[in-house]
């Protein structure tokens, strides 16, 4: 595996409810950095972003405005992780591709939240990886990988070790309203396919699984090309 990796961490994992998980991820990311890995991280907004988005909609805000609020929450989660990492991490949290490129040029760990309305943090992870020439995304979420159907609804759902983009499009139902994104949306899929970026989806509730994901010994590999 290349020494450049992007770790996409669900907001279900990185949020103020989970300080011990944040500390564990900070330590692991610092350790990878010390081993010579160039690391970028994209953090989701999780339930707090969804709560703010729901409140925004109840106030009559449109999807773009609600998305902007959700993005800010993802950035707060990202800042929480970046500060836990310490001096090896770049701050302030970049808010655009240009600022991400500037941050990356320092050689520090770059932690990002959301970027713009209408774009999930999965899509952010894909476009950041593409912009930085990273060919591997480690996608830490709360499931063990990609299943042939929703494992929360179907007890006979089977985990897939390898899945193509085309297969994934058939499996994952997409929703595009603010706060309603699924595992990988169509924008993320398009970017990883055109730039041939491998995505390893794995259960990140156990932070040490990051090391297994680097070795492709856990989760599901989304094969883009």
N, C-alpha and C positions, 0 to 999 in steps of 0.2 A: 504494500500500500504506500502511496505517496506520503511524504512528510507534511503535506498540506491537507488539513481536514476541516470540515465545518460540522459542528455539533448543533443540531436543532433540538431544543429542549421544550417540551410542552409546558404551558402555563399551569397545568395540573401538578407539575413537579416543582417548578421554580415560582414560588409565591410566598407571601408573608406567613402562611400557615406552616411552612416547612423549613424552618431555619437549619435544622440538622442536615436536610438534603442539600440545601444551598451550600452549606459548609463542605459537605462531601464532594459536591461537584466542583467547587472552587479549588479544593485540594487536588482533585484528579486533573483538572485543566492546567493548574500550575505545574503538576508533575509532567504532563505531556509536553508542556512548553520547555521545561528543563531538559527533556530528552531530545530536544531539537525539532519538535513538531511546530509548524505554524498553524495556529488555531484561531478560527473564527467561530463565534457562537451566536445563534439566533434564538431568542426566548419568546414564547407565546404569552398572551394575556391571561388565559385561563378564566376561571369563574368570576374573578373580580372584573375583568374586562366585560364579560357577558352581563354582569349585574349593572355596570355603568351604561352599557349599550341599551339594556332593557329600560333603564330609567330615562335615558335620552329619548327613546321612542315614546315612552309614556308622556313625555313633555312636548311631543309633537315634532321632534327633530327628525330630519330626513336621514337616509342611510349613510350618506357621506359624512354628515355631522356626527352621527353615532359612531361611525368607523374611526373618526379622528379622536374621539374620546377613548375608544378601545385601544388605539395605537399608543396613546399616552400611558395607559396602564401597562402595556407590554414593555414600554421603555422604562417604567419604574421597576418592573421585575428585572429587566436587564441591568439597570443601575445597581440594584440590590446584589446581583451576582458579581458584577464588575468590581464593586467595592469590597466584596468578600474575597475576591481573588487578590486584590491589593495592587502593589506597584507594577506587577507584570501586565496589568490590564489597562487599556487605553480609556481615559475619560476626558471629556464628557461622552455620553452615548451618542454615536453618530446618527444623524437624522436624514441622511441622503447618501446616494452612491458616491458622490464626490467626497463627502466627509469620511465615508468608509475607506475609500482608496487612500486618503491622507492618513487615516489611523493605521492602516495596514503597512504603510511605508515606514512607520516607526519601528516595526519589528515586534510590537506588543500584541497581546491577545486582544482581539476586537470583539466586543459584545454588543449586539444590536437587538432592538425590539422591532416595532413596526416601522414602515416607511411611508405609505400613502394609502388613502381610502380605496376600498375595493380590492385590496391585496392582502391575502392571508399571510401569516408568518411562515407558512410552508412555501408560499411563492417568494417571500422575502429571502428565505434560505436558499432557494434555487437561484435567484438573480444575484445574490451576494456571492455564492459559489462560482457562478459563471463569470462575474466581474473580476474575481480574484484568481481565476484559473484553477480553482479547487475541483477535483474530480471525484471526491467522496463526501457524501453527507451521511452522518450518523444521526438517525432520527429517534430520539429518546421520547417515548410516550408511555401510556399506561396499559398497553396491551403487548402481547409477546411477539407480534408480527402482523403480517397481512393474512387474513383468513378468506376462505371462499365465500363466506357470508358473515353477517354480524354475529360475533361470538356472544354478545350480550343478550341476543334474542334467540339464538339457535344453539342448542346444546350439542348438535352434531357438526358444528362448524369446524373446518379443518384448516390448520395453519399451513401456509405455503412456504417452502424454503426459498424458492426463486419464482418471481413473477415478472412478466413483461409489462411494458407500459399499456399495450393493447388489452391485456388481461385485466390489469388494474382498473382501466376505464370501465370495464364491464362489471367489476365487483363493487366499486365505490360509487354510491349515489352522491351527486354533487349538489350542494346548496351554496348560494352566493350572497345571501343577505348578510348584513353586518353581524358578526358573532356566530355565524352558522356554518363555518367551514368544516369540511370533513378532513380526513387524514392528509390527502394531497388533492388540491383542486386542479382544474384544467390548466391554469397558468403555470403552476409548478410542474405539472407533467410535461407540458410543452417545452419548458426550459431545460429540464433534465434530459429530455430526449434529444433536443437539438445540439446540446453540448456534451452529450454522452457522459452524464454524471451518475455514478452509482449511488444508490440510496439504500442504506441498511436500516430497516425499521425494527426496533427492539424495545423491550420493557426497560424503561429507565427509572422505575421506582427503586431499583437497586443500582446505585451509581456505579458500582464496580463493573457492571455489565458494559460500560463504555469500552473497557479493555477487550472484552470478548467481541464487541462489535467491530473494533479495529481489525481484529483477526478474522472477521466474517464467520465466527463460530456460534453466532446467536441470531435469532430473529429471522427476518425475511429480506432477501436481497431483491431490490427492484432493478431489473436489468434494462437499461435504457436503449442499448444498441447491440 
